[in-house]
Every structure is written in structure tokens, then in C-alpha cells.
Amino acid sequence: MAEFLSAVVAFPTVFFTFALGVIIAYWLMVLLGAAEHDTLDSDAGSSALGTLGVPFSVSASVFVTTAWFVSLAGTVLLDRAGFGGGTALLVLAAALLLARALTKACVRPLRGVFEPDVPPPSRQDFLGRLCVVRTGRVDGSFGQAEVAADDGSTAVVQVRQTGADPLSHGSTGLLYAYDEPGEFFWVAPYDSALDPRA
């Protein structure tokens, strides 16, 4: 036990011992509800560890734990072999390199767990949206309009109308249905004065 304790507080393991204490305290706070599980999340941190797609708190926990173990084992083994403290920097470098490689390997399968299930963009996403007519007319066989997506990007889509309402360049329309075989939207004139939410 004395050998273990002296290795835990010896250089370079002492750095990882302190970091491991911080990680344990963090997860205890999360369990007790005193902190949010994503408090430490950072794309820069995940990128530095090569674990994008996995929360930084998870990958940092794996990295610190692995580095602590490698550093502890390396210190004990080299001390027993009689190399002593002269190899501390070598142990530190090995711990950092091995921990990064093992962290990447361990958390790679977790990416699918943490990536949100976002459905791919669909034309159905445009239904119920306002559009601006970009052609001179819109009738039952011709017309194009520009519509904005949630992310702010715009798309020019094919539009048709069933009636003879005036829809010309610059007019505002409401996309209310999508015709799969024809690959166009049905559009109706839109007057903001008639909007019940206005």
C-alpha cells in the first residue's frame, strides 16, 4: 500500500491524480444534480483529444483515467526495475500518448449514442412556409418560388396553383401541399392581413 501511495503522489502521476480527483468530483456533482452533464462540453477539447461527436466530459474522463493508470503503472514498473525518477518525463510522455490513443479507440463506438437523431432534410419541411414567387407567373403548369429553411438558407422550388389567382414575380404565397410525382409544391396567394396570428 505504501508503494501505491508513493507512486500516486510522485511525479508525473500526481498531475493525473489531481485531474482524476476533479473528474470524480465533477461526476459526483452531476449525480447529485449540482451540475449539468454538459457543463464541460467543448468542441475544441473534443477536437484536441480526437473525439469529436462525443461529449468532452466523457472523453476527458476516459483520457484522465487512462493517463493516470498508465502513469501509475509505468512509475511502479520502472521503479521496481531500478530506473527511478530519471525516467519520469518518459513516463509522462508515454502516458499522454497512450491515453490519447486509447481514448480515441474507446469512445469511437459511442459516437452513435451521442449524435442526435436528426432526420435528413426533406421537401416536406417547406410545407406551411411562405415563399416569394420568382417567375413572371404561376399557374397549373409553370412557376418557381424561393423559400427559406430553418437554418436560414433558401431554395428555389417548383410551384403550381389550381386557381387563377394573380401570383406574379415578388408575390407572397403559402406552400400547402407537395406533389411527389410532379415534384412541385401547391401554392396559394398569401395576404398577411388575413393571418389569424397577426
trRosetta pair geometry for C-beta under 8 A, 3 or more apart (Angstrom, degrees):
i j d omega theta_ij theta_ji phi_ij phi_ji
1 4 5.6 -52 -152 34 36 114
1 5 6.4 32 154 -15 68 106
2 5 5.9 -55 -145 40 32 109
2 6 6.2 28 157 -17 66 108
3 6 6.0 -58 -145 39 27 107
3 7 6.3 27 155 -19 63 109
3 76 6.7 81 155 -128 109 105
4 7 5.9 -61 -150 37 27 109
4 8 6.3 30 153 -25 65 107
4 76 7.8 -2 -99 -90 53 132
5 8 5.6 -50 -145 30 33 114
5 9 6.7 6 163 2 65 107
6 9 6.5 -68 -147 49 30 93
6 10 5.9 41 153 -40 66 112
7 10 5.5 -51 -138 23 31 119
7 13 5.9 44 155 28 69 162
7 72 5.5 91 137 -151 118 75
7 75 4.8 148 -152 102 99 125
7 76 5.0 -11 -106 -66 156 88
7 79 7.3 -130 -94 7 103 148
8 13 5.8 -112 -141 127 27 129
8 14 7.3 89 144 -88 49 60
8 17 5.2 99 179 -96 83 142
8 72 6.6 8 -89 -113 61 113
9 13 7.4 -22 -4 89 8 102
9 14 5.3 45 -159 -94 40 104
9 17 6.8 -65 -86 42 48 167
10 13 5.7 46 68 37 71 107
10 14 6.4 -164 73 -35 18 100
10 75 5.8 150 83 -169 126 146
10 85 7.7 -128 -176 -102 118 98
10 88 7.8 -125 148 -113 98 118
11 14 5.9 -42 -83 19 48 113
11 15 7.8 50 -134 -17 65 95
11 85 7.2 57 67 -146 103 105
11 88 5.0 34 114 -163 96 143
11 92 7.9 -28 165 -61 81 119
12 15 5.7 -28 177 18 76 114
12 16 7.3 62 132 -6 80 100
12 71 5.6 -103 88 -150 91 126
12 75 7.6 -161 39 -70 66 119
12 88 5.5 136 -28 179 88 90
12 89 7.5 105 -48 -94 130 33
12 91 5.8 178 28 94 113 102
12 92 3.8 108 -36 -82 173 100
12 95 6.8 -160 93 25 126 145
13 16 5.7 -65 -158 46 49 105
13 17 5.8 56 144 -31 79 105
13 68 6.8 79 -154 -151 83 64
13 71 4.4 162 -93 128 74 114
13 72 5.1 87 -123 -79 136 65
13 75 5.4 -72 -31 -13 123 151
14 17 5.3 -48 -141 32 34 118
14 18 6.5 37 158 -19 64 100
15 18 6.1 -57 -158 34 28 109
15 19 6.5 22 149 -12 64 109
15 71 8.0 -117 56 -157 91 172
15 92 7.8 52 33 -125 138 108
16 19 5.4 -52 -142 42 39 112
16 20 5.9 45 154 -25 68 103
16 64 6.2 164 -153 -167 84 73
16 67 4.9 -153 -114 112 134 98
16 68 3.8 -177 144 -89 122 72
16 71 5.2 147 17 34 146 148
16 72 7.8 -116 81 -36 132 88
16 95 7.0 -102 -48 161 147 145
17 20 5.7 -51 -145 35 28 113
17 21 6.6 34 151 -22 60 102
17 68 6.4 118 -71 -134 49 113
18 21 5.6 -53 -155 31 32 114
18 22 6.8 32 149 -18 64 102
19 22 5.5 -51 -152 34 37 113
19 23 6.4 38 149 -20 67 103
19 64 4.6 -138 127 -141 116 125
19 67 7.8 6 74 76 142 125
19 68 7.3 -152 70 -64 100 110
20 23 5.5 -50 -147 36 35 113
20 24 6.3 35 154 -19 66 104
20 64 5.5 174 -79 146 65 112
20 65 6.5 100 -115 -91 104 58
20 68 4.9 32 -55 -70 133 157
21 24 5.8 -53 -146 37 30 110
21 25 6.3 30 154 -18 64 107
22 25 5.7 -56 -147 38 30 111
22 26 6.3 35 152 -24 64 105
23 26 5.6 -52 -149 32 30 115
23 27 6.5 21 157 -12 65 105
23 60 7.0 -164 -104 122 114 94
23 61 5.1 138 -161 -116 128 76
23 64 5.2 176 -37 73 146 149
23 65 7.2 -118 97 -51 162 86
24 27 6.1 -58 -147 40 30 104
24 28 6.3 32 153 -20 64 107
25 28 5.7 -55 -148 37 31 113
25 29 6.4 33 153 -20 64 105
26 29 5.8 -58 -154 35 30 111
26 30 6.5 29 150 -19 65 104
26 35 6.7 -75 -159 75 67 158
26 39 7.8 -148 -157 64 107 124
26 40 7.0 5 -157 -29 147 136
26 57 7.1 -149 141 -147 138 110
27 30 5.3 -46 -146 34 39 115
27 31 6.3 42 153 -20 66 102
27 61 7.1 68 -55 -111 126 138
28 31 5.6 -52 -148 37 33 112
28 32 6.3 21 156 -10 66 110
29 32 5.9 -61 -143 45 30 104
29 34 4.2 -84 -162 72 85 108
29 35 4.1 47 127 7 116 114
30 33 7.7 42 -180 -71 29 23
30 34 7.7 -83 -59 55 22 69
30 35 5.2 -59 -74 77 62 93
30 36 7.3 11 -119 144 87 11
30 37 5.1 78 -147 -87 130 69
35 39 5.1 -55 179 -19 104 151
36 39 4.9 132 65 -50 82 87
37 55 7.4 15 142 164 93 168
37 57 6.5 -157 175 67 66 159
38 41 4.4 -19 -168 -12 80 130
38 55 6.2 -106 -113 -136 79 131
38 57 7.0 -135 -115 -3 34 131
39 57 7.3 75 54 -71 70 133
40 45 7.6 -43 156 50 89 167
40 55 7.9 92 80 164 84 98
40 56 5.5 -124 124 94 89 109
40 57 4.5 116 62 -77 115 91
40 60 6.8 -80 135 29 141 149
41 45 8.0 -158 -171 50 31 123
41 46 7.9 2 -161 -35 69 118
41 55 5.1 -67 -103 -151 104 88
41 56 5.0 148 -131 24 42 100
41 57 6.3 -54 -66 -15 67 94
42 45 3.9 75 79 8 112 108
42 46 6.6 175 90 -8 59 82
42 56 4.7 18 39 -34 72 163
43 46 5.6 -55 -144 42 35 110
43 47 6.0 39 154 -24 67 107
43 52 6.9 35 -153 -121 80 94
43 56 7.9 -111 -58 -51 19 117
44 47 5.7 -55 -147 36 28 113
44 48 6.5 31 153 -22 62 104
45 48 5.7 -52 -149 31 32 112
45 49 6.6 16 156 -5 64 107
45 56 4.1 59 89 -135 126 134
45 59 7.7 157 131 78 96 117
45 60 6.6 -19 162 -63 129 116
46 49 6.0 -64 -150 46 32 102
46 51 5.0 -101 -161 81 80 78
46 52 5.0 112 130 -91 115 48
46 53 7.5 168 168 23 140 40
46 54 6.4 168 -138 66 121 69
46 55 7.5 -120 -80 -179 127 15
46 56 4.9 -109 -54 -81 86 82
46 59 5.9 105 -119 37 76 151
47 50 7.4 34 -174 -77 33 31
47 52 5.7 33 -85 -66 65 103
49 56 7.7 138 18 -133 133 75
49 59 5.0 148 100 147 153 128
49 60 7.1 -138 -51 -76 155 60
49 63 5.7 -98 -129 -66 131 145
49 100 6.3 -152 -149 -134 65 83
49 103 5.8 -64 -179 114 114 142
49 104 7.2 -175 152 -67 77 79
50 100 6.7 80 22 180 119 97
50 103 7.7 122 63 93 94 101
50 104 4.7 -16 100 -94 119 119
51 54 4.7 -56 161 49 104 116
51 56 7.8 135 83 -105 115 51
51 59 3.9 159 85 -115 161 151
51 103 6.4 -73 -57 140 132 102
51 104 6.2 -142 -73 -104 84 60
51 107 5.0 22 -140 87 124 141
51 108 7.8 -115 -125 -69 79 56
53 111 3.9 20 129 -137 131 102
53 114 6.4 133 157 79 65 112
53 115 5.8 -22 -159 -67 97 100
54 58 5.4 -99 164 77 102 123
54 59 5.1 110 102 -49 118 109
54 107 4.6 -28 -55 168 177 124
54 110 5.3 65 -110 95 119 113
54 111 5.9 -81 -54 -87 88 63
54 114 5.5 125 -117 30 50 154
55 58 4.8 88 70 6 89 102
55 59 7.1 -178 91 0 46 87
55 114 6.1 -150 -20 -142 83 147
56 59 5.9 -62 -140 47 35 102
56 60 5.5 35 161 -21 72 111
57 60 6.0 -53 -136 40 23 109
57 61 6.3 29 157 -24 59 108
58 61 5.8 -57 -152 32 27 112
58 62 6.6 21 154 -13 63 105
58 107 6.5 131 124 -122 108 126
58 110 6.9 -131 141 130 149 159
58 114 7.7 -142 21 -69 153 146
59 62 5.8 -53 -148 38 35 109
59 63 6.1 37 153 -22 67 108
59 103 5.8 85 -165 175 82 118
59 107 5.2 -29 -98 -49 87 172
60 63 5.5 -54 -142 38 32 114
60 64 6.1 28 161 -17 68 107
61 64 6.2 -54 -142 38 25 105
61 65 6.2 22 160 -15 62 112
62 65 6.0 -60 -145 41 27 109
62 66 6.0 23 159 -16 64 112
62 102 7.7 -144 155 116 104 88
62 103 4.8 135 109 -125 110 87
62 106 5.4 -165 -168 87 145 138
62 107 6.0 -171 30 -50 162 111
63 66 6.0 -62 -147 40 24 107
63 67 6.1 20 159 -16 64 111
63 99 5.2 86 -161 156 65 110
63 100 6.7 27 -130 -89 108 50
63 103 4.4 3 -80 -82 77 151
64 67 5.8 -56 -141 40 28 109
64 68 6.1 33 156 -24 64 107
64 99 7.7 66 -72 -169 14 142
65 68 5.8 -53 -148 33 28 113
65 69 6.5 24 156 -16 63 107
66 69 5.9 -57 -149 37 30 108
66 70 6.2 25 157 -15 67 108
66 98 7.1 -142 152 118 110 86
66 99 4.1 148 100 -128 106 81
66 102 4.9 -175 -156 84 153 131
66 103 6.1 -147 26 -58 148 85
66 106 7.8 -170 -61 -2 139 147
67 70 5.9 -56 -142 41 30 107
67 71 5.9 29 159 -18 65 112
67 95 4.7 83 -158 161 74 100
67 96 6.2 32 -124 -88 120 44
67 98 7.7 145 -101 76 59 84
67 99 3.6 -14 -66 -70 80 159
68 71 5.9 -61 -146 40 24 110
68 72 6.1 24 157 -19 63 111
68 95 7.9 86 -50 -165 14 128
69 72 5.8 -56 -144 38 28 110
69 73 6.1 23 160 -14 65 109
70 73 6.0 -56 -142 41 27 107
70 74 6.0 27 158 -19 64 112
70 94 6.5 -142 156 121 121 89
70 95 4.3 161 95 -120 110 73
70 98 5.0 157 -121 80 162 134
70 99 6.0 -135 18 -55 137 89
71 74 5.8 -56 -141 39 25 110
71 75 6.2 27 159 -21 62 108
71 91 5.8 96 -138 153 66 104
71 92 6.9 35 -116 -98 111 48
71 95 4.0 17 -63 -97 86 152
72 75 5.9 -56 -148 35 26 110
72 76 6.4 19 158 -13 63 109
73 76 6.0 -59 -147 40 29 107
73 77 6.0 24 159 -16 66 113
74 77 5.9 -58 -140 41 27 108
74 78 6.0 18 165 -11 65 112
74 87 8.0 -130 158 126 102 115
74 91 4.0 160 120 -135 131 102
74 94 6.0 142 -100 81 157 132
74 95 6.5 -122 15 -60 142 96
75 78 6.3 -63 -144 42 22 103
75 79 6.1 22 159 -19 62 112
75 88 7.5 31 -107 -113 95 73
75 91 5.7 79 -66 -163 69 164
76 79 5.8 -58 -146 37 27 111
76 80 6.3 24 158 -17 64 108
77 80 5.9 -57 -148 37 28 109
77 81 6.3 23 154 -16 64 110
78 81 5.5 -55 -143 40 34 110
78 83 4.3 -62 -178 57 92 122
78 84 7.4 -98 136 18 94 16
78 87 4.9 -118 -175 72 154 143
78 91 6.6 -115 6 -69 147 121
79 82 7.8 57 176 -63 30 18
79 83 7.2 -88 -77 56 27 72
79 84 6.3 68 -117 -98 65 37
83 86 6.3 -111 166 58 79 97
83 87 4.8 20 138 -11 127 133
84 87 7.3 125 78 13 45 90
85 88 5.3 -4 -168 -34 67 116
87 90 4.6 -51 -169 43 77 121
87 91 5.8 84 130 -27 86 96
88 91 5.6 -54 -149 35 33 112
88 92 6.4 36 152 -22 65 104
89 92 5.4 -48 -146 34 35 116
89 93 6.4 35 155 -17 66 103
90 93 5.9 -54 -148 37 30 109
90 94 6.3 28 155 -16 64 109
91 94 5.8 -57 -145 41 29 110
91 95 6.1 33 155 -24 65 107
92 95 5.8 -55 -146 33 27 112
92 96 6.5 23 157 -16 62 106
93 96 6.0 -57 -149 37 29 108
93 97 6.3 21 158 -12 66 111
94 97 6.0 -60 -142 42 29 106
94 98 5.8 21 164 -11 67 114
95 98 6.2 -60 -137 44 22 104
95 99 5.8 23 163 -21 62 115
96 99 5.9 -58 -141 37 22 110
96 100 6.4 21 160 -19 61 106
97 100 6.0 -57 -150 33 28 108
97 101 6.5 20 156 -12 64 109
98 101 5.8 -59 -147 41 32 108
98 102 5.9 24 159 -13 69 112
99 102 5.9 -58 -138 44 27 105
99 103 5.9 33 159 -25 64 109
100 103 5.8 -54 -144 34 27 113
100 104 6.6 28 157 -18 61 104
101 104 6.0 -54 -152 34 30 110
101 105 6.5 24 153 -13 63 109
102 105 5.6 -57 -146 41 35 110
102 106 5.9 31 157 -20 69 110
103 106 5.9 -58 -140 39 28 107
103 107 6.1 1 171 1 66 114
104 107 6.8 -70 -137 46 20 91
104 108 6.3 40 162 -49 60 102
105 108 6.2 -39 -147 3 24 118
106 109 7.9 -70 171 26 33 95
106 110 8.0 15 134 -8 63 116
107 110 4.9 -57 -162 35 63 120
107 111 7.4 90 145 -47 77 74
108 111 6.3 -26 -170 -14 40 111
109 112 7.3 -43 177 22 50 103
110 113 5.0 -52 -164 33 64 119
110 114 6.1 40 147 -9 87 108
111 114 6.4 -73 -150 45 30 96
111 115 5.9 30 161 -28 71 110
112 115 6.0 -48 -132 28 29 110
119 122 7.0 -22 133 -19 116 115
121 125 6.1 -65 -158 3 72 149
121 149 7.3 -14 -138 -141 129 142
122 125 5.3 127 66 -19 71 92
123 126 5.9 -42 -175 20 56 112
123 157 7.6 127 -142 -127 104 133
123 178 5.6 130 124 -138 115 152
123 185 7.7 -152 172 -68 111 100
124 127 5.7 -24 -168 -4 55 117
124 178 6.3 -111 -92 12 61 151
125 149 6.7 34 121 -134 130 91
125 150 7.3 -84 176 -15 125 105
126 129 5.1 -83 -167 30 60 128
126 131 7.8 37 -177 -66 114 116
126 147 5.2 63 -145 128 119 155
126 149 7.6 -63 -83 -94 84 72
126 155 7.6 -93 -83 61 136 125
126 157 6.7 111 162 -37 173 164
126 175 5.4 -12 138 91 96 159
126 178 7.6 102 68 -74 101 121
126 185 6.7 -79 107 -89 126 146
127 175 5.8 -119 -119 117 39 101
127 176 6.9 61 -156 -151 84 20
127 177 7.1 42 -125 -94 111 21
127 178 6.3 -89 -73 -26 107 105
127 185 7.8 -169 -91 -134 67 114
128 174 7.4 -14 -149 -173 30 96
128 175 6.9 -44 12 78 20 81
128 176 7.2 70 -76 -108 47 52
129 147 5.3 92 108 -162 130 116
129 148 7.1 -151 -178 57 134 66
129 174 7.7 171 90 -148 28 59
129 175 5.5 5 58 37 74 113
130 147 7.5 167 95 -127 39 84
130 172 5.7 -11 -171 -170 112 104
130 173 7.1 147 -158 78 61 38
130 174 6.0 -39 -101 -96 61 64
130 175 7.8 -175 -101 4 11 82
130 190 5.9 -116 -123 69 97 170
131 145 3.8 68 147 144 129 130
131 146 6.2 159 -165 73 85 38
131 147 4.2 -46 -101 -78 99 89
131 157 7.2 -84 -126 47 149 111
131 159 6.9 177 95 -69 155 147
131 172 7.3 149 76 -156 42 56
131 173 5.1 -25 63 66 92 89
131 174 7.6 159 17 -97 83 16
131 175 5.7 69 -16 -38 123 103
131 185 7.8 121 -17 88 157 149
131 187 6.6 -76 51 -121 128 130
132 145 6.1 159 75 -164 33 88
132 146 5.0 -18 59 56 91 94
132 147 7.9 172 19 -73 65 47
132 170 6.6 -20 -172 -142 100 31
132 171 7.4 155 -154 77 56 37
132 172 6.1 -32 -98 -99 64 62
132 173 7.7 159 -95 20 17 79
133 138 5.7 -107 -128 -33 128 124
133 143 6.8 -54 -140 -166 102 104
133 144 7.5 113 -159 85 60 48
133 145 4.9 -49 -98 -100 45 93
133 159 7.3 -103 -109 59 82 145
133 167 5.3 156 -72 168 155 91
133 168 6.4 150 101 114 144 17
133 169 5.9 -131 109 -111 97 26
133 170 6.6 -34 65 33 87 23
133 171 4.5 16 19 53 126 86
133 172 7.8 -128 -4 -69 85 16
133 173 6.1 76 -51 -10 95 118
133 187 7.9 142 -81 135 97 160
134 144 5.0 -50 64 103 102 96
134 145 5.9 154 4 -118 86 30
134 146 5.3 81 -45 -24 124 95
134 156 6.2 -53 34 -131 155 110
134 169 6.6 28 -159 -130 21 79
135 138 6.6 118 68 -67 111 73
135 142 6.9 -129 134 149 160 94
135 143 5.4 -155 49 -138 135 50
135 144 4.8 103 -31 36 112 83
135 145 7.8 -78 10 -61 88 56
135 169 6.5 -127 99 -80 19 82
136 168 6.0 -18 180 -152 45 87
136 169 5.5 -22 -101 -34 40 106
137 142 6.8 49 90 96 90 110
137 143 6.8 -92 113 -90 52 93
137 167 6.9 95 -163 84 49 72
137 168 5.8 -21 -91 -105 54 72
138 142 7.0 -147 -132 100 40 63
138 143 3.2 56 -122 -112 81 145
138 145 7.4 9 -86 -51 139 106
138 159 5.6 -24 -139 102 130 107
138 160 7.0 -179 -180 -128 92 25
138 161 5.3 78 128 -2 105 113
138 167 3.9 -36 42 95 116 125
138 168 7.7 -147 4 -76 81 31
138 171 7.9 -117 9 63 122 132
138 173 7.3 -13 40 -63 169 156
138 187 6.4 -40 164 69 154 129
139 142 5.7 27 45 47 87 82
139 143 6.7 159 22 -39 44 113
139 160 7.2 -21 106 -149 34 72
139 161 6.4 -74 -138 53 23 89
139 164 7.8 9 -123 -115 92 59
140 160 5.6 49 -147 -171 34 109
140 161 6.8 -86 -71 74 54 50
140 162 6.6 59 -95 -116 98 36
141 160 7.0 51 -56 -121 15 114
142 160 7.7 93 36 -103 19 80
143 158 7.0 105 82 -170 64 58
143 159 4.4 -68 111 78 113 82
143 160 6.0 157 39 -85 118 41
143 161 7.1 43 2 -5 164 89
143 167 7.0 24 -132 108 141 125
143 187 7.2 -121 121 34 145 134
144 156 5.5 18 176 177 116 101
144 157 6.9 163 -153 82 69 33
144 158 6.0 -45 -100 -105 71 45
144 159 6.4 134 -121 18 16 89
145 156 7.2 172 87 -150 27 62
145 157 6.0 -24 63 61 76 82
145 159 4.6 28 1 -14 112 141
145 173 6.0 -87 -112 46 159 124
145 175 7.7 -168 79 -67 141 105
145 185 7.6 -77 44 63 120 126
145 187 6.4 111 -10 -87 153 159
146 154 5.4 14 -178 176 102 123
146 155 7.2 165 -149 82 60 33
146 156 5.3 -34 -93 -94 72 69
146 157 7.8 139 -106 15 23 74
147 154 6.7 159 81 -153 33 74
147 155 5.9 -23 62 61 83 82
147 157 5.8 -8 13 9 118 122
147 175 6.5 -3 -98 -21 147 140
148 152 6.7 -26 -170 -148 109 30
148 153 7.3 154 -153 85 65 32
148 154 5.1 -42 -97 -96 63 79
149 152 7.1 -34 73 34 76 20
149 153 5.0 -1 39 63 117 82
149 154 7.2 -164 3 -89 80 27
149 155 6.7 60 -38 -8 105 107
157 175 7.7 25 83 -101 147 142
157 184 7.4 136 158 -142 88 58
157 185 5.6 42 133 1 131 121
158 182 7.8 -129 111 139 136 91
158 183 6.4 66 46 116 136 77
158 184 3.8 -79 110 -110 106 94
158 185 6.9 148 88 16 58 72
159 173 6.8 104 -175 92 157 156
159 175 7.2 -107 -112 -101 111 92
159 184 6.1 166 -97 -178 16 100
159 185 5.0 -31 -107 70 74 91
159 186 7.5 106 -159 -133 73 10
159 187 4.2 14 -170 -13 124 132
160 179 7.4 -6 36 8 128 139
160 182 7.5 -14 -6 128 144 147
160 184 5.2 69 -8 127 104 138
160 185 7.4 169 25 83 69 42
160 186 6.0 -42 74 -106 82 57
160 187 7.0 144 64 19 30 86
161 165 6.4 -98 161 46 151 98
161 167 6.1 132 -19 11 151 145
161 173 7.8 -114 -74 -140 120 139
161 186 6.9 106 -105 -163 43 68
161 187 5.5 -64 -74 71 91 76
161 188 6.6 125 -128 -92 106 45
162 186 6.9 12 -28 -151 96 114
163 188 8.0 54 24 -124 116 82
165 188 7.2 56 43 -158 156 63
165 189 4.7 -123 149 -18 141 124
166 171 7.2 -174 125 -93 75 152
166 189 7.2 50 67 -86 57 140
167 171 4.8 -150 -148 81 59 152
167 173 5.9 31 -133 -73 128 124
167 187 6.9 110 -137 110 164 120
167 189 5.9 -146 -77 -80 95 88
168 171 5.5 101 51 -22 50 119
171 189 6.7 -58 170 -125 125 88
172 189 7.6 80 85 -164 62 60
172 190 4.7 -78 121 66 96 106
172 192 7.6 19 86 -39 156 92
173 187 4.0 31 156 178 139 117
173 188 6.3 150 -162 71 88 30
173 189 6.0 -63 -108 -105 75 31
173 190 5.5 142 -141 -4 19 100
174 187 6.6 147 68 -156 39 68
174 188 5.2 -23 57 61 94 86
174 189 7.8 16 12 103 87 15
174 190 4.3 115 -34 -73 94 118
175 178 7.7 31 171 -67 109 81
175 185 4.5 -28 -142 174 108 141
175 186 7.3 117 -156 72 58 49
175 187 5.6 -36 -94 -97 56 80
176 185 7.9 121 37 176 43 94
176 186 5.7 -57 64 92 83 98
176 187 7.2 137 11 -114 82 28
176 188 5.9 16 -5 3 131 110
177 185 6.9 149 82 -161 46 63
177 186 4.1 12 57 35 96 120
178 184 7.6 -176 -152 99 61 30
178 185 5.4 -35 -101 -104 69 69
178 186 7.4 -134 -70 9 23 79
179 182 4.2 6 116 45 126 106
179 183 7.1 -65 92 -5 80 15
179 184 5.4 1 50 60 110 72
179 185 7.4 -173 13 -93 80 18
179 186 6.7 94 -30 -39 100 91
180 183 7.1 12 -173 -72 29 54
190 195 8.0 36 -176 -64 96 101
191 194 4.7 68 81 7 99 107
191 195 7.7 -154 99 -27 55 78
192 195 5.3 -29 -158 -2 50 122
192 198 5.9 113 169 -85 81 149
193 198 7.1 -107 -127 74 23 160
195 198 4.1 91 81 -22 104 108
